[in-house]
Amino acid sequence: MNITKVTQSRRLVDALAVAAAVLVSIALVQFATDSATATLAYTGGLVVLGLVAIAAGRSGKEPRIAAEPDLPDWSVTVAAIARADEAIAITDRANRLVCANATFELWFGSGNAPPRLPVDGTSAEKLVRAARAAWRDGKGEAVTIFDDEKCWEAEAQRAGRKDDFLIWRFVPVTRTNPLAGLGGHITGLFGRVLGASGIAVALVSADGMVRAANPALARRALGDENASMSGQEFVRLLRSDDRERIFFAREGQKGTPQTLVQVPLIDPDLAAEESVPGKTAAQSPSIILLIDSGIGLGGWGEAKGQGQAAQLEGLLERLPLGLATTNRDGKFLFANPAFRRAAGIGPNLPPYPSDLVVPRDKTAMSDAVRRFGQGPASNGDIAIRLRTEPDEPVSMGLAGVRGLGEAAVLLSLADTTEEARLKRQVAQATKMQAVGQLAGGVAHDFNNVLTAIIGYCDLMLLRHTPGDSDYDDIQQIKANSNRAASLTRQLLAFSRQQTLQPETLQLPDVLSEVSQLLKRLLGAKITLKVRHDRNLGLVRADPRQLEQVIINLAVNARDAIQTHGGGEGTSGTLTFTTRRVEAMDIRRMGSEIIPAGDYTVLVAEDTGGGIPPKVIGKIFEPFFTTKELGKGTGLGLSTVYGIIKQSGGFIFASNAKAPDGSIKGARFTIYLPVHEPTEEEAERAVKEEEKSRDWSGGGCILLVEDEDMVRAVAERALARQGYKIVTASDGDEGLEIVQAGKHQFDLVVSDVVMPSMDGPAMAREIRKLHPNLPVLFMSGYAESQLRAEIDIEAMHFIPKPFSVGQIADKVGEVLAKPRPGG
């Protein structure tokens, strides 16, 4: 509108100037000729010329107006948006590409139009949201997008006469390593500023060597701030006293105590992308700060305090260590982002540090801040429990500072999540070990009682026949005794003290043996799937115990599926998968539990709804169960745990995720080390295949047992087989009988744990007199454990509890074997 008015004004001025010129020329003609006729003729000619000019001007404008294009000239736009460092594209409301510069075609291709570009899924969603925001608000917020190799910052803006186009701009983003050049900052201005505040700082590599240090550290540690600290072992620069206070080794206790703060240099973004399990601070370089009790002095006066404090806050903002300051009244003045993350708070800082802790720690926290703020300059630490993690105590450092204006206390807080996780694992392992020892001791003593009960039942059954009034009652007693013996075996399995008979085998063979039984256990509604990897390694384990592991996992999966689905008849799936895991894969996992090596892995995964997070750490404990009363003893998974650990393997419980991210069921992963048979094992297998000579019966046996009931049962059982039995109640009495020489013994049957002299000690003394005399040990402990502790040749073993027939058969088997040297 304004441009039209200006144009009209200019035309009016031009017309007035032309009219004035015409009038002046007519006046000159009249003056020169002094003839009215000549003047009129001249004037008429000018009028005719003027009309012709006007007509010609109008006829010249009309074609130009008709020739105005209705569409924009995109060639001009392409020339205007040509950029080598920025991709620009223009799309219409149908998201069709109508114009783009050469950089856009180079990066994304001419066949792609935003928001549909060849980027990852998350980035594609960001572009769609940016487009919607631009159409709605005129301009969308800038978003960062990625493909497999590059990263861009993208922005969309609405434009056009009818707001019918979007202009997209893509600027490349260069990822930089925030830790690069950190050593130069520490030795440069940044390090000198920290040194002026009484803070010595060093960059220490993962192996504990100093890579860079500020002059303050060199001055305190070596006495020369210009000395080179590179290559020094950091721990040798410090020493501690009996109160665990840290001093510089050069100064000793004459110097001031130091607060040591370690900041692991692990980029959170890179760590999240790498997803390395088991990554710890000890595997990465660190920044280590030593905060002196005189922090903040450095010659700063109170008049300069405010400006210096603001400068220090600006520096602390960029440190990954959590740092905060309070005034003398204990009120928060400042907290850097790292402190907020470690404390679990948002951008709004609470008024006091005591607002960060649980109610029981508020008083102690307030008193500590007040003491460091109002007393002499000093430092220390306090154990607190944050409101965000009430069950995990953390250590907060406190240092009284002076000369920083209002700031009086410096608080430091580090992220101790990894340390807390390791503590929980150690505590859980210690508890499991203690429970296992208790369970093993109880089971051993109980086995002696069960041996007597089962033995007397067998002896009574020999005098009764089916149909007698007492026969069924005796059978019932024996059946319940065997059931009790099964419970003791489960306790021994958990405590890793059960008797195993390991063999070299393939996991698929074990699964094949129990597959039919599993199908009957699971029922028709639950589908069993078995998948095997190729080239699985051999494992060494007891096949019957592995079958028990598989059956226990299947029963738990069945119960979980039925409980999750509302009862019996619920459909579900149980999948057993075997995999081959090599040593390289274990090292890549970075696990602190599984040593590097080749493993055969068995994974059991169900669709039973998963394991609640609050109980996942307790499911392997004995007698812990989530089932209803009367539907489980709580020994199933503890037995599985014990069998796998006793077989040298590892078992882990977790939850399996569905494609949508929800928990679909439980997953148990069992790692069994791959076994390579040795030459000794091959020779032993050949010897075991050799047939023993036939035993004709008879012989003299020394029976040593401190439990009267067990000794009586064993004596009667062996006497019925025609053996001559000589009994002893402990090891001392047994050795005296052998030393007396009144009997020529063919076998010694002895308990292991006895008062005074135990069974192994007695056997060693007897072997000095009779080197080839075989020994058969009776015990409720594991055979593998006993063989590791008792190095005696020609030693045999029978586990308690045993029946009359079992001990008779075992004695006959031992006597039938040829003696060494015989």
ABEGO torsion letter per residue (X at the ends): XAAAAAAAAAAAAAAAAAAAAAAAAAAAAAAAAGBAAAAAAAAAAAAAAAAAAAAAAAAAAAAAAAABBABBBAAAAAAAABBAABBBBBBBAAGBBABBBAAAAAAAEAABBOABBBBBAAAAAAAAAAAAAAAAAGBBBBBBBBBAABBBBBBBBBBEAAGABBBBBBBBBBBBBAABGAAAAAABAAAAAAAAAGBBBBBBBAAGBBABBBAAAAAAAAGBAABBABGBBAAAABBBBAAGBBBBAAAEAABBBBBBBBBBBBBAAAAAAAGBBGBBAAABBBBBBBBBAABGBGGBBAAAAAAAAAAAAAAAAABABBBBBBBAAGBBABBBAAAAAAAGBBABBBABAAAABBAAAAAAAAAAAAAAAABBBBBEBBBBBBAABAABBBBBBBBBBBGAEABABBBBBBBAAAAAAAAAAAAAAAAAAAAAAAAAAAAAAAAAAAAAAAAAAAAAAAABBBGBAAAAAAAAAAAAAAAAAAAAAAAAAAAGABBBBBBBBBAAAAAAAAAAAAAAAAEAABBBBBBBBBGBBBBBBBAAAAAAAAAAAAAAAAAAAAAAAGEBGBBBBBBBBBBBBBAAAAAAAGBAABBBEBBBBBBBBBAAGEBBAAAAAAAABBGBBABBBGABAGAAAAAAAAAAAAAGBBBBBBBBBBAAGBBAEBBBBBBBBBBBBBAAAAAAAAAAABBBBBBAEEEBBBBBBABAAAAAAAAAAAAAAGBBBBBBABAAAAAAAAAAGABBBABBBBBABBBEBBAAAAAAAAAAABAABBBBBBBABBAAAAAAABBBBGBBBBBOBBBAAAAAAAAAAAAABBBBGX
